[in-house]
Amino acid sequence: MLLVLGAFAVVPILLPWIVGRIGARAFYVAAILPIAGFAYAVVLTPQVLAGDIPFETYAWIPPLGIDLSMRMDTLSWLMTLVVTGVGALVMIYCRWYFRGKKENLGQFAAVLLAFAGAMYGLVLTDDLVVLVMFWEVTSVLSYLLIGYYNKRAASRRAALQALLVTTLGGLVMLIGVVLLVVDAGTSSISTILAEAPSGPIVDAALVMILVGALSKSAIFPFHFWLPGAMAAPTPVSAYLHAAAMVKAGIYLIARLAPVFAIAPPWRPIVISLGVFTMLLGGFQALRETDLKRVLAFGTVSQLGLLTVVLGYGTRDAALAGLALLLSHALFKSALFLVVGVIDRQLSTRDLTELSGVGRQAPVMATFSIIAVASMIGIIPTIGFVAKEGALAALLHEALGGAVWGIVALVGIVLGSVLTAGYGIRFLWGAFSTKRAANGDRMPDTEWPDPPIGFLVAPIVLSGLTVIAGVAAPWLDKAFAPYADQAPVSTPGVPAPEHPAHLALWHGLEPALWISLATIAIGVLVFWATRSWRPAKRLLPFTAAEVYNGALRVIARLSVVTTSLTQRGSLPVYVGTIFVVFVAAEATALLASDDWQAKLDAYQTPTQLLVAPIMIAAGLIAIRARKRYTGVVLVSVTGLGMVLLFATSGAPDLALTQILVETVTLVAFALVLRRIPSRLGEHNASVWPVARAVLGAAVGITMALVAIVATSARVEKPISDAFPDLAYELGHGKNVVNVALVDLRGWDTMGELSVLILAATGVASLVFVTHRADTLSRAISSLPTGATRARRPLVETSDGLRQRGDERGSGRMAWLVGGQRVRPENRSIMLEVIVRILFHTIIIVSLYLLFAGHNLPGGGFAGGLVAGMALVMRYVAGGRYELGAAAPTDAGRLLGTGMTIAVACAIVPVFFGDQPLTSYFWEFDDVPLLGHVEFVTSTLFDIGVYLVVIGLVLDVLRSLGAEVDRQAQEAREQQGVSVP
């Protein structure tokens, strides 16, 4: 099971490439994995039925007791068959549904298969925390699937609506899961159910978990997102909204109900909301004219039915509930796929525009009738078996005096009437011959026969409803282990004389007559509402309008909050941060009298020399009137730290500090080009005394915090063991570098993420309309292969040419972008120096990268040195030279570096080790190299190296090249000629 789950994580990555090669036929390839999962579940069937439950586990986060555990009991076995079986058929169906379409098809196929994998993990995991993770993954992936038609506003709104509603429920559920796990002392679902904890905390946890389950399964008041999600392609509706995603909430209710249905808050919530949802959805389905929306509201109604039956929590209800879950997955998926065929062939789903389709498509109509027969409960389908079993179970509870049994029975009877009504309405709307308002027969809708492969999936699913009905006795034995976990009846209700069982025929019992009555009344309801066009709504508002109103209130509140707090003044923002800092830290310091200060006058004589210079530079910076002068003076304090680090035995920190200061100074210089050179030129500084007081308070507070923190240690620091750990575990002598890439690799990975976010944020502020990076294509005047030619380039009146070209020759071009720099900004001396030193600096950066494990350096320092080489190329040759120096997108470097770092964390897991475990190889007498040592953390360092280069390149491209481009456009608009 874990192997299949891993395949679901890997194969979707390959699908976009496969789709690009063979088009929609790639869905056949995608279907192989669900078929394999289905086949594996079938192979395990004898083991599951025998009670020998398959179980696999992998210790994922041992300190928290969280495991990747997979357990296939009866409920998980059934859900696995549904998720993989229906998923495979939907994949095959997609091959025909998307034939001829290529836009975003690779992404769609990958996301759909990944969603199937997330559902596979969700229904099999035995860890409640991991279940929540899979839960949220399905929400994110469903957002992408629903919003497939991303150019349509309706699709984007529907996707966002589904994401917000289900995620909100998921967050509430997460709190409930935490409470339940803490109270039970374990996150194992099977252990929690076996121990059956109870009490106020458990009751609160169950309520929160039910919020998540009900929101996922579109139960009132969360029901409105499901009809809106019909903006998705039909295969998505057939899979997510009939067999998979909406079943996640039903699955969780079914998982907990046998044990927790007796909890005080359970049945009032589950039964009342389930019954109301069933009636609301069924009533609304009778009002719709879009076939897909008829099925959507019908699905809402059926989900209410499943919630009531599976959530009731008795043995007979649980047995009928599993049969109902299976039947719903089969008939509703089949009907959605039939609507997809109609829509694809006729480009309409409006039942008022369809007439006479049934006679032209008899096969599709026949199997649609079978699916609807299962939906409304007609023999010999599995729907009939499930419906009769549910009615019998609830009838016994109602006659035994159970209040919620009475409510559930009445609700199911009324809901079944509505189900029969909208089921017949669907068949009539899709296939029958209709008459116009004047009574004349409508002309038949011209029906182009679809490919037979297009009908395979709905035919198979519909046919399985009959096969499952005939196989009811076998299903009874298969489902019995799950049903036997629940009590035989509600406390206070006498146990039934004989346990219920699934069968096509139980005789002329009351449940059968009730079922027949609901169908007969449903026919009358359909006849009465066949041409019903209600002009008024029942309520003055709908749930969707409440949702939209809530979003508007939040948007307006955010505008008001932003207008009050975000005044556009940087001093106000910084001042607010500093005031809070001083208030919070000073309160903490003054509130405790148990602290002491241990101070030395100095540790090295260098401090006596450097500290006054740093202080003086800071004081002079306060009086600076030019921005660049202030930046340089502030950098003096940073360079002073370089000396302090270097003389304190920290060469790595000194090297990194000087590189960071240099890059920071360059970034400031790039920004300062676009703002006034003098401070206060547009807006004079105000409240200088208050600023001085606040600055002094911040400095004093920070100094006190440092003194107290460094004097408060009572235990031996863990860093004392780092030298030995670095050598023994990391196989390196540079403690700082080994700590970054090995001992504290998770911290470094988090810092890489922050760097990427920072680069993206800076670029987003500068690139106004798009993020396209076209600098590498900017030097269009270069001859083909000029940058790789052996002959040097020369500057001519026609641009750069190779020396010896028939066009003549001129002055040598030291940098390919130099000719595009404005003459007054060009320095030939600088171009020559950069041309000579660039490659040497790159070599130095590579040396620092690979030597950093044992000597000062590492990926961060090496990346900054390489970044400085790019800075030199940009300063000397302008933005076009930057494009020639780095002919790649900065985002690719950032992504590649982060991918390598993540791979270093994930790959060891596949070998049974902890994430970020490093491996060491040592080779003797290697030809030309001699003794060679290699540790895999070097790969992690390479990822850091690429991320840092990508960061510097992104800053240069955004704050440098893009700002240059915008300035050039501004000059051109003002009529200034630009060379």
Secondary structure, 3 states (H helix, E strand, C coil): CHHHHHHHHHHHHHHHHHHHHHHHHHHHHHHHHHHHHHHHHHHCHHHHHCCCCCEECCEEEHHHCEECCEECCHHHHHHHHHHHHHHHHHHHHHHHHCCCCCCCHHHHHHHHHHHHHHHHHHHHECEHHHHHHHHHHHHHHHHHHHCCCCCCHHHHHHHHHHHHHHHHHHHHHHHHHHHHHHHHCCCEHHHHHHHCCCCHHHHHHHHHHHHHHHHHCCCCCCCCHHHHHHHCCHHHHHHHCCCCHHHHHHHHHHHHHHHHCCCCCHHHHHHHHHHHHHHHHHHHHCCCCEHHHHHHHHHHHHHHHHHHHHHHCCHHHHHHHHHHHHHHHHHHHHHHHHHHHHHHHHCCCECCCCCCHHHHCHHHHHHHHHHHHHHHCCCCCHHHHHHHHHHHHHHHHHHCCCHHHHHHHHHHHHHHHHHHHHHHHHHHHHHCCCECCCCCECCCCCCCCCCHHHHHHHHHHHHHHHHHHHCHHHHHHHHHHHHCCCCCCCCCCCCCCCCCCCCCCCCCCHHHHHHHHHHHHHHHHHHHHCCCCCCCCCCCCCHHHHHHHHHHHHHHHHHHHHHHHCCCCHHHHHHHHHHHHHHHHHHHHHCCCCCCCCCCCCCCHHHHHHHHHHHHHHHHHHHCCEHHHHHHHHHHHHHHHHHHHHHCCCHHHHHHHHHHHHHHHHHHHHHHCCCCCECCCCCCCCCHHHHHHHHHHHHHHHHHHHHHHHHCCCCCCHHHHHHHHHHHCCCCCCHHHHHHHHHCHHHHHHHHHHHHHHHHHHHHHHCCCCCCCCHHHCCCCCCCCHHHCCCCEEEECCEEEECCCCCCCCCECCCCCHHHCCHHHCCHHHHHHHHHHHHHHHHHHHHHHHHCCCCCCCHHHHHHHHHHHHHHHHHHHHHHHHHHHCCCCHHHHHHHHHHHHHHHHHHHHHCCCCCCCCCEEEEEEECCCEEEEEECHHHHHHHHHHHHHHHHHHHHHHHHHHHHHHHHHHHHHCCCCCC
